[in-house]
Amino acid sequence: MSLSRESVMSVLSTVAMPDGGDLASRDMIRALTIEDGVVSFVIEAPSPEVAGQIEAQRKAAEAGVAALDGVEKVTVILTAHGGAAKAPPKSDQPAPSLRVGGHPKPQAGPQKIAGVDRVIAVASGKGGVGKSTVSSNLAVALAAAGRKVGLLDADILGPSQALMMGATEKPTSADGTVLDPIPAHGVKIMSVGSIVDPDQAVVWRGPMLMGTVQQFAFQVNWGELDVLIVDLPPGTGDVQLTLSQKVEMTGALIVSTPQDVALLDAHKAVDMFAKVSVPVLGLIENMSSYICPNCGHEAHLFGEGGVAKEADRIGAPLLAQLPLSLDVRLAGDAGTPVALTQGEMAQAYRSLAADLVARGIG
C-alpha cells in the first residue's frame, strides 16, 4: 500500500479504544501531515482523563504507521480537547454584530487584564528571527508544565499563530462584544488569523491596529490565566506602544539571531521597552547553530555569541540558545508545535519554560 492519508487512516482504524471504537472512527486524529516520508499527527482525546488512559494506543498508532512502506519517521502527539469551560456552540462566523478592528478607546493608563496574573510580550527588532515560533512553543511548554496559558497574536498584519497552533475554528461571541478564545494544545488563543479570510490581506492603518490590540486584551474571555503570552509584530511601532500604554505588562522577552543585522534591531527593541518602562526579562537566541543530521557537525550560520554579549550589556539573562531545526518548521506548519514532541528541541523549550517558572515569570 502506497503511503497516503488513506493508508495512514487505515492503520489508525485498527487501533481500538478501551471504551469502544477506534482512533479513526472516533474522529480523534488531527493535523495529519505526510512530507518526504515524515508522518506527524495529533491524537486528540475527548478529555484529559481519557488522554491519561490511552498512551498504549498512542504507541500502537506510532508503531503501526512506522511499519508502512515509505515511512522514515513518525511523530504522534497525544493531547486532550477538554480542560476548559465548555464553550458555546461553534459557528462558522463571528457573531453578526461583532466588529474587529475599531479605533482604540480612551483609557487612563495601563490596566490589568481581568483574571490574568502575568502578561509577557515576545518581541524582536526585525522579522524572520523566529519570534512567533518561540511564542507558540513557549506557550505550549508552559501549559505542559501545568500553567494556565493564553496566547494573544498581536501581529495583526501578519498573523501566524492560528496556523502554527492548529487552531482551525473561528472565535465565537455570546453577546457580540466579548470574544471566546480558541483552545488548542491546552492554550487559549486569540488571533485575527482566525477571523479574517486566510487569503485576504489585513490592510489597516495604525488606529485600527491599536484598537484591535486593545480589544484582544480586554474584550476576550481569557478566564483565569497564570500567564498571557503576547506575540508582537517585529519592530517598534504602534502595536508595541499600544500594548505598553494600555496593558499592565510583566515584561518582555527579546528574540534575536546572532547575526549583526538582527542584533542591531534587537538593541532598538530593548531601547524601546526602556523608554516605555517595560522591563526586559531576558533574551532568547534563536537559530544559534545548525547541527547536521548526517554527520553531527555544528555550524554557526548566523554568527556566534552576539545575543549573549547583548544580554551582558543590558544586564539581562540569556534564557536560551535554540538551534536551527527542520523539526521546528515541520511541526509549526502542521499546527503541532515541536514543544509537544519528545525530541531535543522539545526539551529545550521545556527547559526554557521551567526556567521562567523558577524565576516567577512563567
Helices and strands as residue ranges (DSSP letters): H 5-12, E 29-35, E 38-45, H 48-51, H 55-66, E 73-80, E 116-123, H 131-144, E 149-153, H 161-164, E 182-184, E 187-191, G 192-194, H 206-218, E 225-231, H 238-246, E 251-256, H 260-275, E 280-291, E 298-299, H 306-314, E 318-324, H 326-333, G 338-340, H 344-358
